[in-house]
Amino acid sequence: MLVRTLAILFVFGIGSFTTHAKYTSTPEGLEYCTVCHGSQLKGNQNIGAPRLSDLSAWYVERQLKNFKQGIRGAHPEDKTGIEMMRMVLGLSAKQITEIADWVAQTSSDKPVSSLVGDANKGQQLYQSCAACHGANGEGNKTLGAPKLSGLNDWYIATQLNHFRLGLRGAQGSDLYGQQMKAASAVITSEQDAADLAVYVQQLK
Amino acid sequence: MLNITRRQFLSYVGAAGGSSALLKTSLALGMMPEDSYSGPVTIKPADPGNKPTALILGAGIAGLATALELEKAGYHVTMLEASFRAGGRNLTVRNGDKIDEMGNPQICQFDKQDNLFFNCGPARIPGHHRRILHYCKALNVPLQVKANSSKLAYFHDEKSLGGKPKRIIEYHTDVRGLMSELLWKSADANQFDQLLSEEDVAKLMKFSQAYGDLTENGKYIGSGRAGSTTDRMLEHPTPHAPIELKAMLDSSFWYGGLLGAEVYDWCEPLMEPIGGMDSVVKAFLRNLQTKPVLNAQVKKIFNSDQGVEVTYEQGGKLHSVKADYCFNNIPAYFMAGIENNFSATYQAGLNSIKRGHLFKIAYQMKERFWENDGIYGGISYTSEPVSQLWYPSHDIHAQKGIMLGAYVWNPKFTTMFENMSPEERLKAGAISGEKIHPGYSKYIENGISIPWARMNHQMGCGMRMSAEDFETYYHMLQKPEGRHFMIGDQISHHSGWQEGALASSEQALEQLNKLLGAKIIQGGAAHVS
């Protein structure tokens, strides 16, 4: 699978259409991903498909493997997780690596906020998260903690609730998921999750 | 005492038969105008020396019809289609055809025969769907009658009558008999004195007797109208024992089942194109000057006063097309994933259209066993997850047939099927089928399933807006934003029907005419509020 990065400048007429100078073409066979995750994987809340642009390859690879092995997306109440799991089941390890590499090369505008929450409360909650995910949500590969900056606030809140309610990270074989489930015990309500998500979205 | 005004009468009819029944009754009472459809919109003809351009996004039914009408008016049309095929949800599969389900692509294994096909999306056309019938006639798509109901098919409720399937005609006859008996009793007990004269009450009792096949003294004891337990040709008919009133009331499933063939969109006779519903798509393609560009996934839509610019990706390469007008047939819930410069309100309206879930299974049956049971077309209704079984009414007495083994809208069951592998679905469908037709599984040679909410580039069927969102956004989405028009069954009151798609196209083209009119008057930049 050839991943090409094209630098294309769009010359539009008079108007203020912001567009990315960098466009990473979709490798053949992966048009499927952009149907739900959108152009340049910018995310689409209508489908419950998060923004993936510019995520770290190592994290994407780990999650795809989790989906494939039923570690993630197997819980009957995780509706979008199940949809994703079905997509990944047929992928080979090689394909997963190639997809992860491609995802890491995509780029799109940072998402706009979609949640109402208290960023100050979120900041307090985030103090215990920063140890692994970094003060600016930049992530830490050594600790296995993904970058949070650039994720959709609705997606962060959904996942926090999934950890809280046992839809994610409940399986013994899910090492990092279990760590996260334990660490996210500070989140005790949907409001907590929203507050934290609103704060994280503000991080640069 | 019952005192019924005309208005109350209409509300009773409405409650019993849904708004469609109300509409029909109102028409009969002369309260509403007749349908005045007289063909597609005539678009203001283009100046041949300066052909306007139009971009159509999505080669589904609305896109194809819009393209055809625009070409007729002299427009230069470019149609982009994300999938490998045109037609959208108008999809008929035969031997070797692909169902492009996300994560579970399937290839149809039916024998290679003309009569073995599966209409995965639309499958029937009622006589009042004038727009689709117009195109079938104008574009030479031969139709045949499709039996959408068979009174010899079954009702089956796991929780009623010990889970034994019952012939629809037996159930209908019993329900009529039992209801008529109640009516007879009410009349006999002077319940209608205020409404009717003594003479009319007598007529009402006579009517109920005739309607329900009651005895002289107003009892329902079963009826020869539902057949006989003996050979009717050689022996005196003996009616089946009727179901008890209590048993009838205990199954809520029957209430819905009763309406199976009674709703306006299913009123007999319905039609289908000979050889498969995709004849409609082929007919459009035959008549279009410009064929759709396939495998072209839209990435950006830039809408300006001068026109619309669309960027799409095909085979890893980006292409850009500019046009004076754009008609967008893409499922609205995808638009948030496509870069655009729409206003926040317009985008919010697009986001309010939600994915619908429809699931179907088709089995190739090695014998048309249902015909041996007196069933020639029509539908059996069941409380099982598969919900409905459809029997083909074309190619009667052929060796094999394609049966629809599941037709499911119930969210509990669509979720269940969507989460299964294709093999698991076929097994689950076979287990359901056994309950209605013992020995069902042994006739199955192969099968294929389609969960519309998991289909590549579609991810849904029968889109829905909440009542509140409908109020806020529907009329806004019917109008263009600048020169960008939304179309498709999603922009209609009749999502999930080709007629809804065509109505949306017609509505959008009327808006185009309005915009062109406005342009002429103002002599400058087009703007429609």
Chai-1 contact restraints between the chains, C-beta under 6 A:
chainA,res_idxA,chainB,res_idxB,connection_type,confidence,min_distance_angstrom,max_distance_angstrom,comment,restraint_id
A,F12,B,F302,contact,1.0,0.0,6.0,A-B,restraint_1
A,G13,B,S304,contact,1.0,0.0,6.0,A-B,restraint_2
A,G15,B,S304,contact,1.0,0.0,6.0,A-B,restraint_3
A,F17,B,F302,contact,1.0,0.0,6.0,A-B,restraint_4
A,F17,B,N341,contact,1.0,0.0,6.0,A-B,restraint_5
A,S25,B,G316,contact,1.0,0.0,6.0,A-B,restraint_6
A,T26,B,E313,contact,1.0,0.0,6.0,A-B,restraint_7
A,E31,B,Q297,contact,1.0,0.0,6.0,A-B,restraint_8
A,Y32,B,M102,contact,1.0,0.0,6.0,A-B,restraint_9
A,V35,B,H457,contact,1.0,0.0,6.0,A-B,restraint_10
A,G38,B,G337,contact,1.0,0.0,6.0,A-B,restraint_11
A,S39,B,K299,contact,1.0,0.0,6.0,A-B,restraint_12
A,S39,B,I338,contact,1.0,0.0,6.0,A-B,restraint_13
A,S39,B,E339,contact,1.0,0.0,6.0,A-B,restraint_14
A,N44,B,A336,contact,1.0,0.0,6.0,A-B,restraint_15
A,N44,B,G337,contact,1.0,0.0,6.0,A-B,restraint_16
A,N46,B,Y333,contact,1.0,0.0,6.0,A-B,restraint_17
A,N46,B,A336,contact,1.0,0.0,6.0,A-B,restraint_18
A,N46,B,N351,contact,1.0,0.0,6.0,A-B,restraint_19
A,I82,B,N419,contact,1.0,0.0,6.0,A-B,restraint_20
A,R86,B,G103,contact,1.0,0.0,6.0,A-B,restraint_21
A,M87,B,M102,contact,1.0,0.0,6.0,A-B,restraint_22
A,M87,B,G103,contact,1.0,0.0,6.0,A-B,restraint_23
